[in-house]
Amino acid sequence: MSRYAAIDIGSNSIRMLAADVESPQSMKVLASDRQVVRLGKTVFREGKLAASEIELACQVLSRMVEQYRKLDMVGVRAVGTAALRDASNRDEFLARAAAIIGHPVEVISGLEEARLVHLGVQSLWPHPKHRVLLLDIGGGSAELILSESGRIVEAFSKPLGALRLTEVFLKSDPPNERELARMRKYIQERIAGPVSRFGAARVDRMIATSATAAATVCAINRVRRSRRDRADRFQATAPQLRQLFQEVSSRAATDRAKMTGIGPKRAEIIVAGVAVLNEVVQELKLSRLYYSVAGVREGIIADLSHRKVGMEQARMTADERRVVRDLGRRYGVSAPHVRKVAELAGMLFEGLRPLHRLPLAKGRLLEAAAHLYNIGHFVNESRHHRHSMYLVANSDLPGFEDRERMVVANLCRYHRKSMPLESHEAFQGLDPEDRNAVVLLTPLLRLAVALDQSQEQRVGRVETAIQENTIELRLFSDRDVDIEQWQAEQTAAVFREVYGFPLRVKR
Protein backbone atom coordinates (compact mmCIF):
# COMPACT_ATOMS: atom_id res chain seq x y z
CA MET A 1 0.00 0.00 0.00
CA SER A 2 1.31 3.44 -0.97
CA ARG A 3 0.01 6.77 0.25
CA TYR A 4 -0.19 9.69 -2.18
CA ALA A 5 -1.59 13.22 -2.29
CA ALA A 6 -2.82 15.12 -5.35
CA ILE A 7 -3.61 18.82 -5.76
CA ASP A 8 -5.48 20.08 -8.82
CA ILE A 9 -5.31 23.88 -9.11
CA GLY A 10 -8.08 24.49 -11.60
CA SER A 11 -9.48 27.63 -13.16
CA ASN A 12 -12.62 27.54 -11.03
CA SER A 13 -11.63 25.54 -7.93
CA ILE A 14 -8.74 23.90 -6.12
CA ARG A 15 -9.10 20.24 -5.21
CA MET A 16 -7.06 18.00 -2.95
CA LEU A 17 -7.10 14.24 -2.52
CA ALA A 18 -4.99 12.01 -0.26
CA ALA A 19 -5.39 8.26 -0.59
CA ASP A 20 -3.95 4.85 0.20
CA VAL A 21 -3.49 2.75 -2.94
CA GLU A 22 -3.38 -1.02 -2.59
CA SER A 23 -3.87 -1.81 -6.29
CA PRO A 24 -4.76 0.08 -9.49
CA GLN A 25 -8.49 -0.42 -8.72
CA SER A 26 -8.30 -0.01 -4.94
CA MET A 27 -8.07 3.54 -3.63
CA LYS A 28 -8.96 4.38 -0.01
CA VAL A 29 -9.60 8.10 0.47
CA LEU A 30 -7.88 9.54 3.56
CA ALA A 31 -8.64 13.22 2.99
CA SER A 32 -10.49 15.18 0.34
CA ASP A 33 -11.20 18.88 -0.07
CA ARG A 34 -12.46 21.31 -2.69
CA GLN A 35 -12.99 25.06 -2.71
CA VAL A 36 -14.07 27.48 -5.40
CA VAL A 37 -11.35 30.12 -5.91
CA ARG A 38 -12.00 31.33 -9.47
CA LEU A 39 -8.36 31.84 -10.46
CA GLY A 40 -9.51 32.10 -14.06
CA LYS A 41 -12.02 34.91 -13.55
CA THR A 42 -9.66 37.77 -14.37
CA VAL A 43 -7.34 35.61 -16.49
CA PHE A 44 -10.05 35.00 -19.07
CA ARG A 45 -10.91 38.74 -19.17
CA GLU A 46 -7.55 40.44 -18.66
CA GLY A 47 -4.92 37.73 -19.13
CA LYS A 48 -3.55 37.76 -15.58
CA LEU A 49 -4.28 36.56 -12.06
CA ALA A 50 -5.78 39.08 -9.63
CA ALA A 51 -3.94 39.68 -6.35
CA SER A 52 -7.05 38.77 -4.34
CA GLU A 53 -7.38 35.47 -6.20
CA ILE A 54 -3.72 34.63 -5.56
CA GLU A 55 -4.13 35.38 -1.86
CA LEU A 56 -7.26 33.25 -1.51
CA ALA A 57 -5.68 30.38 -3.44
CA CYS A 58 -2.63 30.40 -1.16
CA GLN A 59 -4.85 30.32 1.94
CA VAL A 60 -6.77 27.36 0.53
CA LEU A 61 -3.56 25.52 -0.34
CA SER A 62 -2.21 26.04 3.19
CA ARG A 63 -5.36 24.50 4.65
CA MET A 64 -5.27 21.53 2.27
CA VAL A 65 -1.60 20.80 2.86
CA GLU A 66 -2.21 20.71 6.61
CA GLN A 67 -4.81 18.00 6.08
CA TYR A 68 -2.48 15.51 4.40
CA ARG A 69 0.92 16.53 5.79
CA LYS A 70 0.41 14.47 8.96
CA LEU A 71 -0.58 11.37 6.95
CA ASP A 72 2.94 10.33 5.87
CA MET A 73 2.62 10.70 2.11
CA VAL A 74 4.97 8.69 -0.11
CA GLY A 75 4.52 11.11 -3.00
CA VAL A 76 2.77 14.40 -3.78
CA ARG A 77 1.97 15.97 -7.13
CA ALA A 78 0.39 19.38 -7.66
CA VAL A 79 -0.77 20.52 -11.10
CA GLY A 80 -2.21 23.71 -12.55
CA THR A 81 -4.48 23.78 -15.59
CA ALA A 82 -6.06 26.28 -17.99
CA ALA A 83 -5.96 29.49 -15.92
CA LEU A 84 -2.29 29.01 -15.08
CA ARG A 85 -1.53 28.09 -18.67
CA ASP A 86 -2.94 31.45 -19.77
CA ALA A 87 -1.92 33.79 -16.92
CA SER A 88 0.91 36.19 -17.77
CA ASN A 89 1.84 36.61 -14.09
CA ARG A 90 1.66 32.96 -13.06
CA ASP A 91 5.28 32.81 -11.85
CA GLU A 92 4.50 34.80 -8.71
CA PHE A 93 1.71 32.44 -7.74
CA LEU A 94 3.68 29.30 -8.66
CA ALA A 95 6.55 30.35 -6.39
CA ARG A 96 4.25 30.97 -3.43
CA ALA A 97 2.29 27.76 -4.04
CA ALA A 98 5.47 25.67 -4.25
CA ALA A 99 6.69 27.08 -0.94
CA ILE A 100 3.39 26.17 0.73
CA ILE A 101 3.15 22.67 -0.75
CA GLY A 102 6.83 21.81 -0.52
CA HIS A 103 6.74 20.61 -4.13
CA PRO A 104 6.75 22.47 -7.44
CA VAL A 105 3.43 23.06 -9.16
CA GLU A 106 3.42 21.69 -12.72
CA VAL A 107 1.46 23.70 -15.24
CA ILE A 108 0.30 20.83 -17.41
CA SER A 109 -0.86 20.84 -21.01
CA GLY A 110 -4.43 20.14 -22.00
CA LEU A 111 -3.43 16.71 -23.31
CA GLU A 112 -1.72 15.82 -20.03
CA GLU A 113 -4.89 16.92 -18.28
CA ALA A 114 -6.84 14.60 -20.57
CA ARG A 115 -4.47 11.73 -19.80
CA LEU A 116 -4.95 12.21 -16.07
CA VAL A 117 -8.74 12.39 -16.39
CA HIS A 118 -8.67 9.15 -18.35
CA LEU A 119 -6.46 7.48 -15.75
CA GLY A 120 -8.73 8.66 -12.96
CA VAL A 121 -11.92 7.34 -14.54
CA GLN A 122 -10.35 4.04 -15.56
CA SER A 123 -8.93 3.54 -12.06
CA LEU A 124 -12.35 3.85 -10.40
CA TRP A 125 -14.59 2.61 -13.22
CA PRO A 126 -12.60 0.39 -15.61
CA HIS A 127 -13.86 -0.23 -19.13
CA PRO A 128 -11.46 -2.90 -20.40
CA LYS A 129 -13.60 -3.97 -23.36
CA HIS A 130 -15.52 -0.86 -24.36
CA ARG A 131 -15.11 2.25 -26.49
CA VAL A 132 -15.80 5.17 -24.19
CA LEU A 133 -16.03 8.92 -24.78
CA LEU A 134 -14.92 10.97 -21.78
CA LEU A 135 -15.76 14.64 -21.39
CA ASP A 136 -14.26 16.68 -18.56
CA ILE A 137 -15.50 20.26 -18.29
CA GLY A 138 -13.34 22.36 -16.02
CA GLY A 139 -13.36 26.06 -15.40
CA GLY A 140 -11.07 26.96 -18.29
CA SER A 141 -11.00 24.01 -20.68
CA ALA A 142 -12.86 20.89 -21.70
CA GLU A 143 -11.10 17.63 -22.51
CA LEU A 144 -12.64 15.15 -24.91
CA ILE A 145 -11.08 11.71 -24.83
CA LEU A 146 -11.88 8.62 -26.90
CA SER A 147 -10.83 5.48 -25.04
CA GLU A 148 -10.86 1.93 -26.33
CA SER A 149 -10.15 -1.15 -24.21
CA GLY A 150 -8.81 1.07 -21.44
CA ARG A 151 -6.40 3.03 -23.66
CA ILE A 152 -6.60 6.51 -25.14
CA VAL A 153 -7.21 6.51 -28.89
CA GLU A 154 -7.45 10.28 -29.31
CA ALA A 155 -7.72 13.28 -27.01
CA PHE A 156 -8.53 16.96 -27.50
CA SER A 157 -8.38 19.92 -25.14
CA LYS A 158 -10.58 22.87 -26.05
CA PRO A 159 -11.09 26.32 -24.40
CA LEU A 160 -14.61 25.40 -23.36
CA GLY A 161 -14.47 25.65 -19.57
CA ALA A 162 -17.65 26.77 -17.83
CA LEU A 163 -16.02 29.79 -16.17
CA ARG A 164 -14.22 30.88 -19.36
CA LEU A 165 -17.40 30.70 -21.48
CA THR A 166 -19.38 32.56 -18.83
CA GLU A 167 -16.82 35.38 -18.61
CA VAL A 168 -16.51 35.71 -22.39
CA PHE A 169 -20.12 35.34 -23.55
CA LEU A 170 -22.73 35.61 -20.80
CA LYS A 171 -23.02 39.19 -19.58
CA SER A 172 -26.72 39.25 -18.74
CA ASP A 173 -28.58 37.44 -15.98
CA PRO A 174 -30.37 35.49 -17.23
CA PRO A 175 -28.42 35.45 -20.51
CA ASN A 176 -30.23 36.83 -23.53
CA GLU A 177 -30.85 34.93 -26.76
CA ARG A 178 -28.00 36.60 -28.61
CA GLU A 179 -25.46 35.70 -25.94
CA LEU A 180 -26.66 32.10 -25.88
CA ALA A 181 -26.59 31.84 -29.67
CA ARG A 182 -23.02 33.19 -29.88
CA MET A 183 -21.86 30.83 -27.15
CA ARG A 184 -23.50 27.78 -28.74
CA LYS A 185 -21.98 28.63 -32.12
CA TYR A 186 -18.55 28.99 -30.50
CA ILE A 187 -18.94 25.62 -28.77
CA GLN A 188 -20.03 23.95 -32.01
CA GLU A 189 -17.04 25.37 -33.86
CA ARG A 190 -14.61 24.18 -31.18
CA ILE A 191 -15.99 20.64 -31.01
CA ALA A 192 -16.35 20.23 -34.77
CA GLY A 193 -12.93 18.57 -35.08
CA PRO A 194 -13.44 16.03 -32.31
CA VAL A 195 -17.00 15.33 -33.49
CA SER A 196 -15.79 14.55 -37.01
CA ARG A 197 -13.08 12.25 -35.59
CA PHE A 198 -15.31 10.54 -33.03
CA GLY A 199 -18.52 10.49 -35.07
CA ALA A 200 -17.49 7.55 -37.21
CA ALA A 201 -16.62 5.45 -34.15
CA ARG A 202 -19.21 3.45 -32.27
CA VAL A 203 -19.26 4.81 -28.72
CA ASP A 204 -20.46 2.31 -26.13
CA ARG A 205 -20.73 4.86 -23.35
CA MET A 206 -20.20 8.57 -22.74
CA ILE A 207 -18.89 9.53 -19.31
CA ALA A 208 -18.79 13.11 -18.07
CA THR A 209 -16.68 14.24 -15.13
CA SER A 210 -16.12 17.43 -13.10
CA ALA A 211 -18.37 19.57 -10.92
CA THR A 212 -20.35 20.73 -13.95
CA ALA A 213 -21.25 17.14 -14.78
CA ALA A 214 -22.03 16.44 -11.11
CA ALA A 215 -24.39 19.40 -10.85
CA THR A 216 -26.07 18.46 -14.13
CA VAL A 217 -26.70 14.85 -13.21
CA CYS A 218 -27.76 15.78 -9.68
CA ALA A 219 -30.24 18.35 -10.99
CA ILE A 220 -31.74 15.84 -13.42
CA ASN A 221 -31.89 13.02 -10.86
CA ARG A 222 -32.97 15.24 -7.95
CA VAL A 223 -29.87 14.51 -5.85
CA ARG A 224 -28.91 17.11 -3.26
CA ARG A 225 -25.45 18.71 -3.55
CA SER A 226 -24.44 17.29 -0.17
CA ARG A 227 -24.94 13.81 -1.59
CA ARG A 228 -23.49 14.28 -5.04
CA ASP A 229 -20.87 11.56 -4.52
CA ARG A 230 -23.80 9.17 -4.49
CA ALA A 231 -24.61 10.25 -8.04
CA ASP A 232 -21.55 8.37 -9.33
CA ARG A 233 -22.56 6.44 -12.49
CA PHE A 234 -26.00 8.10 -12.59
CA GLN A 235 -27.16 9.06 -16.08
CA ALA A 236 -28.79 11.89 -17.94
CA THR A 237 -30.57 11.32 -21.24
CA ALA A 238 -30.30 13.60 -24.26
CA PRO A 239 -33.88 14.94 -23.85
CA GLN A 240 -33.20 15.61 -20.14
CA LEU A 241 -30.06 17.59 -21.03
CA ARG A 242 -31.99 19.69 -23.56
CA GLN A 243 -34.69 20.39 -21.01
CA LEU A 244 -32.19 21.29 -18.28
CA PHE A 245 -30.38 23.71 -20.60
CA GLN A 246 -33.66 25.46 -21.39
CA GLU A 247 -34.44 25.73 -17.68
CA VAL A 248 -31.10 27.06 -16.45
CA SER A 249 -30.62 29.44 -19.38
CA SER A 250 -34.01 31.06 -18.81
CA ARG A 251 -33.52 31.66 -15.07
CA ALA A 252 -31.48 34.18 -13.14
CA ALA A 253 -28.59 32.92 -11.01
CA THR A 254 -30.56 33.33 -7.77
CA ASP A 255 -33.29 31.05 -9.14
CA ARG A 256 -30.80 28.55 -10.59
CA ALA A 257 -29.17 28.28 -7.15
CA LYS A 258 -32.47 27.00 -5.73
CA MET A 259 -32.56 24.04 -8.11
CA THR A 260 -31.73 20.68 -6.53
CA GLY A 261 -28.07 19.83 -7.01
CA ILE A 262 -27.01 23.36 -8.01
CA GLY A 263 -25.60 25.71 -5.37
CA PRO A 264 -24.92 29.47 -5.49
CA LYS A 265 -21.39 29.27 -6.90
CA ARG A 266 -22.23 26.64 -9.52
CA ALA A 267 -25.37 28.54 -10.49
CA GLU A 268 -23.18 31.39 -11.77
CA ILE A 269 -21.53 29.18 -14.42
CA ILE A 270 -23.90 26.23 -14.89
CA VAL A 271 -25.48 27.59 -18.08
CA ALA A 272 -22.20 27.41 -19.98
CA GLY A 273 -21.35 24.01 -18.52
CA VAL A 274 -24.67 22.42 -19.45
CA ALA A 275 -24.39 24.00 -22.90
CA VAL A 276 -21.14 22.13 -23.58
CA LEU A 277 -22.56 18.81 -22.36
CA ASN A 278 -25.71 19.30 -24.40
CA GLU A 279 -23.89 20.26 -27.61
CA VAL A 280 -21.52 17.29 -27.46
CA VAL A 281 -24.36 14.83 -26.87
CA GLN A 282 -26.48 16.38 -29.64
CA GLU A 283 -23.67 16.64 -32.20
CA LEU A 284 -22.58 13.04 -31.64
CA LYS A 285 -26.22 11.85 -31.58
CA LEU A 286 -25.73 10.07 -28.27
CA SER A 287 -28.73 8.90 -26.25
CA ARG A 288 -27.30 9.62 -22.78
CA LEU A 289 -24.26 10.28 -20.66
CA TYR A 290 -23.08 8.92 -17.33
CA TYR A 291 -21.38 10.80 -14.52
CA SER A 292 -18.13 9.70 -12.84
CA VAL A 293 -16.80 11.21 -9.62
CA ALA A 294 -13.24 10.61 -10.87
CA GLY A 295 -11.13 13.34 -12.38
CA VAL A 296 -7.65 14.83 -12.44
CA ARG A 297 -7.00 14.17 -8.74
CA GLU A 298 -7.79 10.48 -9.01
CA GLY A 299 -5.70 10.34 -12.20
CA ILE A 300 -2.72 11.85 -10.38
CA ILE A 301 -3.02 9.28 -7.59
CA ALA A 302 -3.31 6.41 -10.08
CA ASP A 303 -0.34 7.73 -12.06
CA LEU A 304 1.88 8.12 -8.98
CA SER A 305 0.97 4.60 -7.89
CA HIS A 306 1.59 3.09 -11.34
CA ARG A 307 5.03 4.73 -11.53
CA LYS A 308 5.75 3.72 -7.90
CA VAL A 309 6.77 7.27 -7.11
CA GLY A 310 8.44 7.51 -3.74
CA MET A 311 9.11 3.80 -3.53
CA GLU A 312 12.75 4.52 -4.37
CA GLN A 313 13.06 5.30 -0.65
CA ALA A 314 12.64 1.55 -0.06
CA ARG A 315 15.63 0.72 -2.27
CA MET A 316 19.33 1.26 -1.78
CA THR A 317 21.04 3.95 -3.79
CA ALA A 318 23.54 2.93 -6.45
CA ASP A 319 26.41 3.71 -4.08
CA GLU A 320 24.87 1.71 -1.23
CA ARG A 321 24.25 -1.22 -3.55
CA ARG A 322 27.88 -1.12 -4.68
CA VAL A 323 29.07 -1.18 -1.05
CA VAL A 324 27.05 -4.26 -0.08
CA ARG A 325 27.89 -6.08 -3.31
CA ASP A 326 31.59 -5.45 -2.77
CA LEU A 327 31.29 -6.85 0.74
CA GLY A 328 29.42 -9.88 -0.52
CA ARG A 329 32.00 -10.45 -3.24
CA ARG A 330 34.77 -10.32 -0.63
CA TYR A 331 33.14 -13.25 1.16
CA GLY A 332 32.35 -15.28 -1.95
CA VAL A 333 28.56 -15.03 -2.20
CA SER A 334 26.75 -15.95 -5.43
CA ALA A 335 25.92 -12.60 -7.00
CA PRO A 336 23.00 -13.84 -9.19
CA HIS A 337 21.43 -15.56 -6.18
CA VAL A 338 21.55 -12.63 -3.75
CA ARG A 339 20.38 -10.22 -6.45
CA LYS A 340 17.30 -12.40 -6.92
CA VAL A 341 16.75 -12.67 -3.15
CA ALA A 342 16.98 -8.87 -2.89
CA GLU A 343 14.55 -8.44 -5.79
CA LEU A 344 12.01 -10.84 -4.24
CA ALA A 345 12.44 -9.25 -0.81
CA GLY A 346 11.60 -5.87 -2.33
CA MET A 347 8.42 -7.28 -3.89
CA LEU A 348 7.38 -8.75 -0.56
CA PHE A 349 8.15 -5.52 1.32
CA GLU A 350 5.99 -3.51 -1.06
CA GLY A 351 3.16 -6.03 -1.30
CA LEU A 352 2.88 -6.49 2.45
CA ARG A 353 3.09 -2.81 3.44
CA PRO A 354 -0.56 -2.79 4.59
CA LEU A 355 0.50 -5.40 7.18
CA HIS A 356 3.93 -4.28 8.35
CA ARG A 357 3.37 -0.50 7.90
CA LEU A 358 7.08 0.16 8.24
CA PRO A 359 8.71 3.35 6.95
CA LEU A 360 9.92 2.95 3.39
CA ALA A 361 13.53 3.42 4.49
CA LYS A 362 13.37 0.03 6.23
CA GLY A 363 13.02 -1.57 2.82
CA ARG A 364 16.58 -0.64 1.89
CA LEU A 365 17.83 -2.37 5.06
CA LEU A 366 15.95 -5.52 4.04
CA GLU A 367 17.54 -5.25 0.59
CA ALA A 368 21.01 -4.92 2.13
CA ALA A 369 20.40 -7.97 4.34
CA ALA A 370 19.29 -9.95 1.29
CA HIS A 371 22.70 -9.29 -0.28
CA LEU A 372 24.65 -10.19 2.87
CA TYR A 373 22.61 -12.82 4.75
CA ASN A 374 24.92 -15.74 3.85
CA ILE A 375 28.41 -14.20 3.95
CA GLY A 376 28.99 -16.20 7.15
CA HIS A 377 29.59 -19.29 5.02
CA PHE A 378 33.06 -17.83 4.44
CA VAL A 379 33.86 -18.44 8.11
CA ASN A 380 32.12 -21.77 8.63
CA GLU A 381 29.08 -23.63 7.32
CA SER A 382 28.01 -24.35 10.89
CA ARG A 383 26.09 -21.48 12.49
CA HIS A 384 26.79 -19.35 9.44
CA HIS A 385 23.86 -17.05 10.29
CA ARG A 386 25.69 -15.94 13.43
CA HIS A 387 28.92 -15.47 11.48
CA SER A 388 27.01 -13.33 8.95
CA MET A 389 25.78 -11.14 11.76
CA TYR A 390 29.28 -10.71 13.18
CA LEU A 391 30.82 -9.84 9.81
CA VAL A 392 28.15 -7.25 8.99
CA ALA A 393 28.24 -5.72 12.47
CA ASN A 394 31.99 -5.29 12.25
CA SER A 395 32.29 -4.18 8.64
CA ASP A 396 32.42 -0.64 7.29
CA LEU A 397 29.27 0.12 5.27
CA PRO A 398 29.52 3.68 3.93
CA GLY A 399 26.06 5.16 3.45
CA PHE A 400 24.54 3.28 6.38
CA GLU A 401 24.28 4.70 9.87
CA ASP A 402 25.57 2.54 12.74
CA ARG A 403 22.04 1.70 13.88
CA GLU A 404 21.10 0.77 10.32
CA ARG A 405 24.11 -1.51 10.02
CA MET A 406 23.04 -3.28 13.23
CA VAL A 407 19.51 -3.79 11.86
CA VAL A 408 21.03 -5.39 8.75
CA ALA A 409 23.30 -7.55 10.95
CA ASN A 410 20.34 -8.74 13.03
CA LEU A 411 18.31 -9.56 9.92
CA CYS A 412 21.21 -11.71 8.71
CA ARG A 413 21.28 -13.39 12.12
CA TYR A 414 17.60 -14.36 11.97
CA HIS A 415 17.32 -15.46 8.35
CA ARG A 416 17.26 -19.03 9.71
CA LYS A 417 16.86 -20.92 12.99
CA SER A 418 15.30 -19.07 15.94
CA MET A 419 13.47 -15.78 15.99
CA PRO A 420 14.70 -12.95 18.28
CA LEU A 421 14.69 -13.75 22.00
CA GLU A 422 15.17 -11.72 25.16
CA SER A 423 18.47 -13.51 25.70
CA HIS A 424 19.90 -12.25 22.40
CA GLU A 425 22.13 -9.37 23.44
CA ALA A 426 22.66 -7.80 20.01
CA PHE A 427 18.93 -7.72 19.32
CA GLN A 428 18.14 -6.22 22.73
CA GLY A 429 20.72 -3.54 22.02
CA LEU A 430 18.51 -2.10 19.28
CA ASP A 431 16.01 0.63 20.09
CA PRO A 432 12.31 -0.40 20.17
CA GLU A 433 11.61 0.86 16.64
CA ASP A 434 14.47 -1.15 15.16
CA ARG A 435 13.61 -4.27 17.15
CA ASN A 436 10.09 -4.05 15.75
CA ALA A 437 11.49 -3.68 12.22
CA VAL A 438 13.73 -6.75 12.62
CA VAL A 439 10.80 -8.86 13.83
CA LEU A 440 8.53 -7.74 10.96
CA LEU A 441 11.18 -8.03 8.24
CA THR A 442 12.63 -11.41 9.25
CA PRO A 443 9.74 -13.48 7.77
CA LEU A 444 10.09 -11.50 4.52
CA LEU A 445 13.81 -12.25 4.28
CA ARG A 446 13.19 -15.93 5.01
CA LEU A 447 10.54 -16.05 2.31
CA ALA A 448 12.81 -14.34 -0.23
CA VAL A 449 15.64 -16.80 0.52
CA ALA A 450 13.22 -19.75 0.22
CA LEU A 451 11.93 -18.51 -3.14
CA ASP A 452 15.42 -18.90 -4.61
CA GLN A 453 16.34 -22.02 -2.69
CA SER A 454 17.67 -23.69 -5.87
CA GLN A 455 19.80 -20.58 -6.53
CA GLU A 456 18.67 -20.84 -10.16
CA GLN A 457 16.40 -17.77 -10.16
CA ARG A 458 13.35 -19.79 -11.17
CA VAL A 459 10.74 -17.45 -9.66
CA GLY A 460 10.18 -14.52 -11.99
CA ARG A 461 8.14 -12.47 -9.57
CA VAL A 462 5.91 -12.83 -6.54
CA GLU A 463 2.65 -11.03 -5.84
CA THR A 464 0.80 -10.81 -2.55
CA ALA A 465 -2.95 -10.95 -2.02
CA ILE A 466 -4.10 -9.82 1.40
CA GLN A 467 -7.39 -11.61 1.92
CA GLU A 468 -9.79 -11.53 4.84
CA ASN A 469 -8.39 -14.53 6.72
CA THR A 470 -5.18 -15.43 4.93
CA ILE A 471 -2.21 -14.05 3.01
CA GLU A 472 -1.61 -15.54 -0.41
CA LEU A 473 1.72 -15.49 -2.23
CA ARG A 474 1.44 -16.00 -5.97
CA LEU A 475 4.57 -17.22 -7.73
CA PHE A 476 5.02 -16.43 -11.43
CA SER A 477 7.41 -18.56 -13.42
CA ASP A 478 7.72 -20.48 -16.68
CA ARG A 479 9.84 -23.11 -14.90
CA ASP A 480 9.31 -25.78 -12.26
CA VAL A 481 9.22 -24.07 -8.83
CA ASP A 482 8.07 -26.99 -6.68
CA ILE A 483 11.16 -26.73 -4.46
CA GLU A 484 10.75 -22.98 -4.02
CA GLN A 485 7.05 -23.34 -3.29
CA TRP A 486 7.70 -26.05 -0.68
CA GLN A 487 10.50 -24.06 0.96
CA ALA A 488 8.33 -20.97 1.16
CA GLU A 489 5.57 -23.00 2.80
CA GLN A 490 8.04 -23.98 5.52
CA THR A 491 8.20 -20.33 6.61
CA ALA A 492 4.42 -20.16 7.13
CA ALA A 493 4.69 -20.88 10.86
CA VAL A 494 7.10 -17.97 11.46
CA PHE A 495 5.00 -15.71 9.26
CA ARG A 496 1.87 -16.53 11.24
CA GLU A 497 3.72 -16.06 14.51
CA VAL A 498 4.68 -12.51 13.50
CA TYR A 499 1.69 -11.35 11.45
CA GLY A 500 -1.13 -13.46 12.85
CA PHE A 501 -2.26 -14.69 9.42
CA PRO A 502 -1.88 -18.10 7.78
CA LEU A 503 0.24 -18.05 4.61
CA ARG A 504 -0.69 -19.82 1.39
CA VAL A 505 1.77 -20.18 -1.49
CA LYS A 506 0.51 -21.01 -4.99
CA ARG A 507 1.66 -20.95 -8.57
ABEGO torsion letter per residue (X at the ends): XBBBBBBBBBAABBBBBBBBBABAABBBBABBBBBBAGAAAAAAAAGBBBAAAAAAAAAAAAAAAAAAAAAGBABBBBBBBAAAAABAAAAAAAAAAAAAAGBBBBBBBAAAAAAAAAAAAAAABBBAABBBBBBBBBAABBBBBBBBGGBBABBBBBBABAAAAAAAABABOBBBAAAAAAAAAAAAAAAAAAAAAAAABBBABBBBBEAAAAAAAAAAAGBBAAAAAAABGBBBBAAAAAAAAAAAAABBAAAAAABBGBBAAAAAAAAAAAAAAAAAAAAAGBABBBBBABBAAAAAAAAAAAAGBGAAAABBBAAAAAAAAAAAAAAGBBAAAAAAAAAAAAAAAAAAAAAAGBBAAAAAAAAAAAAAAAAAAAABABGAAAAAAAAAAABBBBGBBAAAAAAAAAAAAAABEBBBBAABAAAAABBAAAAAAAAAAAAAAAAAAAAAAAGAGABABBBBBBBAABBBBBBBBABBAAAAAAAAAAAAAAAAAAAGBBBBBBX
